[in-house]
Amino acid sequence: MKRIVSADNARFKALLKLAESSRERKKHGLSVLDGTHLVAAYREHVGLPVELIVSDGGSANPEVQALISAMAPVAPLVLSDQLFHQLSTVATPTGVLATVKTPRPPAIPAQIISVRCCGQRRPRASSISSCRACRSTPGRRACCGQEWARIS
């Protein structure tokens, strides 16, 4: 476990910048989680954090100790309580923070929606408001008796 007690430490400055600046978080693709429950939920549902940060006071808490042991390959960075309070975003910190890769939702494949009328199939576009075959409009029964339908 590495311990930091000076605000002049380069790693602490980088963490402080990350905690305070959304631009910095977006640039590095990281988020900061504050609290035992958030860190434990991330571990359970996503995986290991990039970095685990604990305060001197928090490292004595049994809940934080259990969390540290659950993060076995990730060695925690220990900060003095004063430095930890500068990093924490909550009024009463629990003594544990984690930097994690910001989850990205999976890309949704684009679907082409078509409209049918009179057996004709054409791509739906906002500039086309009627069937090319019979000139009927969407939502109404076509002259041939077929309903307009979305096909995806």
N, C-alpha and C positions, 0 to 999 in steps of 0.2 A: 504494500500500500504506500503510495506516494503521498506526502503531506506538504501542503502549501500554507504558509503563514504570512507571506508578504503580498501586498497589493501590487507590487512592481513585477511580480512573476508574469512571464509572457503567456503561460497557459491560462492563468487566472484572467488576464486581460482579454484573451480570446473568448473565454467563456462568458465574461461580462458583456462583451460586444454581442455575442450570440443571444444572450438572454434579453438584451435591451433593444435590439434592432431586428425588425421583421425582414429588412432587406438582406441582412447578414444571414438570417435563417434560410431565406429563399436561395441565396447565392450558394450555400453549402448543402442545401437539401436536408437540413436538420431541424428538429423541433426540440424544445425543452419541456420535460415532464417534471412537475413538482409534486411530491407526496408519495407516500408508500403505496396507496391504492392505485394511483395511475401507473406507477412504475410496475407494480405487480400485474396489473391487467395487461399492460403492453407485453410483458414477459410471457404471460399465459397465452395471449391471442396472436401475437406477432413474432416474438423471439427476443433475443438478447439485445440490449441497448448498445450503442456505440461506446458510451462512457457512463459510468456510475459515479456520482459525486455525493459524499456524505459530510456532515458537519462533525466536529469533535463531540458535541452534545448528542447528536443523533446516533453516532456509532455505539453509544451505550444503551440505546433503546432495543429491547428484544425483537421487536417487529422489524427494525432496520437490520439487525444482525441476521435474522432469518432470510431477509431479502438479499443481503450480501452473499450468504451461502448458496442461495438459489441461482445467483448470477456467476457461479464458480469460475468460468474462464475469464470473466471481466473483472479485473482488479480495480477496486474503488479508489478514487482520488479523495483524500481527506483534506477538508478546509477548516481553518479556524472558524469559530462561530461568527465572528465579526465579518469575515469575508463571505461566509455562506449567506448571511442576512443580506448582503449587497446583491448576491445572485438571485435569491429567492423572490418570486413574484407574489407570494401570499403574505398576509399580515402575521400569521403564526406558523412558521415553517415546521415541517415534521422532521427535517434533518436529512432528507434524501432528494436528490435531483438525478435525472438521467437525460443524456442527449441521445436522441433516436433518429433514424432515417425517417423523414416525413413520408408516411404511406401515400401512395398514389393510387387512385381508382383505376381499374382496368379500362382500357379503351373500348368503347362501344362501337361495333362495326356499323357503318352507315347502311341504311336500308332505303331502297328505292320504292316509293309507294306509287302504285299505278291505279288507274280507275278503268272499269270496264262498263261499256254500254254498247248495245247492239253487237256484241261479240268483238268489238274493237278494243285493243289494248294500247294505251298510250301513257307516257310518263305524266305524272300530275305536276302541273306548274301553275303558279298563281295567275299568270297571264292567259291561261286557257280556261275558260269558264263553261264550255259546253263540249259535247261529244262531236268529233269531227264528222262522224257518219250521219247522225240525225239531228244535230244541233240542240239536243235537249240539255238541261242544266242539272248539276249535281243536286241530290236530295229529292228530286221529283221523279215520278215514273216516266221513263223514256217513251217515246212514241212507239217503240217496238215492244214495250211492255216489260223490259228488263230493268232491274234496280241497279243503281250505281253501287259499286262495291270497292272497298280498298283491298288491294292484294299486296301483301308484303313479302 
